[in-house]
Amino acid sequence: MSVLILGLALFLGVHVFTTLRTARAGAIRRLGEGPYKGLYSLIAGVGLVLIIWGFGRYRSAGYIQVWDPPVAIFHPISLVLLWFAIVALVSTYAPLSKIKATLRHPMLVAVKTWAVAHLLVNGDLGSMLLFGSLLVWAIYDRIAVKRRGDTGAAPIQGFGRNDAIVIAIGTVAYFVILWLHESIIGVAAV
């Protein structure tokens, strides 16, 4: 569990640091933009590797069950939320669409939705720590973005071609992820 916690501290710590705009600007001034981005990426990458490794070690040592979620009720809800999270994630990287404009910061919406979906069906300590930490970070980051006046994607009227593309790609990605979840993650999603 300590490796997982260290990974979360590094990964989320560097992400929180970017919201501290004065400190971030000072670091960029001292290091230069390229080296700052390189160091940021290195710390985030190491954190991500430690999260994956730490969670794998935690799972192989045996889950520490905190509560037993009612899977029959929460699993279908979780699957719908996961589809929405993938569509939101796709809209992050797509050209402007009504979906992107409505969500404003679709990456943060995707992370929050993905975390909630996983918290609904995983009642063990490691999962609660992993998904709960990412949920708290995404909520914090959304508040930080709003405080600095970043309104996100520009408003757009009506759904259009880009929205159809986002939904189509998101839906295909969703089914691919469901299909590969067990072979990649080790746990069946359906």
N, C-alpha and C positions, 0 to 999 in steps of 0.2 A: 504494500500500500504506500510505502514511503516514496518509491520511484514514481508512482502515479501522482502523488501530491507534489513532488519536486517538478515533474513535467508540467502540471497545471500551473504551478507558481511561475515557472519560466515563461510558458506560452501566454498565459493571461497577464502576467506582470508586464511583459513587453508591450502587449496590446493596450493595457491601461496606461502605460507610460506615454503612448502616442496621444492620449486625450489630455495630457498635461502640457498644453501648448507652449507655455513659457519654457519649461524644462526641455521639451522636445526641440524647440528652436535653439536653445543653448547648446544642446548636444550636436545639432547639425552645424552650428557655427564653429564649435570646437573640432569636430571630426571631419566636417565636409559632408555634403549630401550623399555622395556615393558610399563612402565608408559607413556612414550612419545606416543607410539602407542595408548594406551588407551585414553589419553587426546585428541589426534588427532581424534580418532574415535568418541569420545563424542561430540567434537565441530562440526565435520562434520555432525553427526547424528542430533544434535539439529538444526543446520542450515537447513538440509533437511526437518525436521519436520516443521520448521518455514516457509520455502519456500512453502510447500504444504498447510499449514494452511493459510498463507498470500495470496497465489494465490486464494484459495477457497473463502476467505473473499472478496478479490477484485472482483471476478466474481459475487458473490452474491450481492454486492453493485451496480453492473452495470458496464459494460465495458466502458472505455474511448476510443472511436474510434479516431485514428490518421489518418488513411487512409483506403480506401476500396480496398483490393487487388483484381485483376481480377481473381476470383476463377476458372472460366471456363478454364483459361489458366494455372494458377499456381497449381491448385489442382492435375491434373495428374502428373505434374513434381514432386510435393511434395510426392506423393505416391511412385514413383520410387525411389526418394532419401531416403525415409524411409525404403524401402526394402534394399537398399544398406547399410544404417546405421545399420540395424539389422544384416545383413551378416557380416559386419565389426566387430560389437560387438561380435558376435559368434566366429569369427576367433581369437579374443583376447584370448579366453580361450581354444581354440583348439590346438592340436599339430601343429607343424610347417607345413605350407602350402604355396603355391605360393601366395595366397591371403594375408596371414599374412606378408610374406616377401615383397610383393609389397607395401603394405600399411605402412610397418615399425612399426608404432605405431597405430594399428587398433582401440584402444579405443578412442584415440584423433580424428581420422578420423570419427568414429561413432558419437561422440558428435558434431563435427562440422557439419556433414551432417544432423544429426537430428535437430540441431538448425536452420540451413538454411531452411530445409524443413518446419519447423513450422513458421519461419519468413515470408516465401512466402505466407502463407495463413491466417496469423493472423495479422491484422493491428491495434490492440488495444494496449494501452500503457503498460498494465501489461504483455502481451505476448511479446511485444518488449523488455521490461526490462528483463524478465526471459530468453527468448531464446537468446537475444542479449548478455546478460552478460555471459551466458554459451559459446556462440560462441567466444567472446573476450577472455575468459579464456582459451579455448582449443587452440586458435591460439597462445596466450602467452606461454602456456605450451609447445607446439610443438617447439617454438623458444628456450625456456629454455632447453629442452631436447637436441636439436641439438647443442646448445652452449656448453653443458657439454660433448659432444662427444658420446652420446648414439645413435648409428645408428639403433637401433631397432632390429627387427627380422632378423635372418641370411638369406642371399640370398639362393634361391632354384631354381632349373631348372624345368620348366614344371608343369602343373597342374596334380594333382594326386588324390588318394583316399581321403586324408584329405580335399582337396578343395571341392570334391563332397559332403562330409559329412557336411562341413561348409555351403555350399549353401542349402543343404536339410534342415538342422536344422534351418538355418536363414529364409528360406522361410516359413516353418511351423510356426515358432515363429512370423513372420510378419503377417500371416493370423490370428493367435490367437489374436495378439495385436489389429489388425483391428476389429476383432469380439468383443473383450472385451472393446475397447476404450471408448465407450459411457457409459457402466455400471461402469467403473472404474473412468474415467476422467470427464464424464458428457457431453461430446461433441462427436458426431458421427464423425468418421474418413473418412467415405465414404458416 
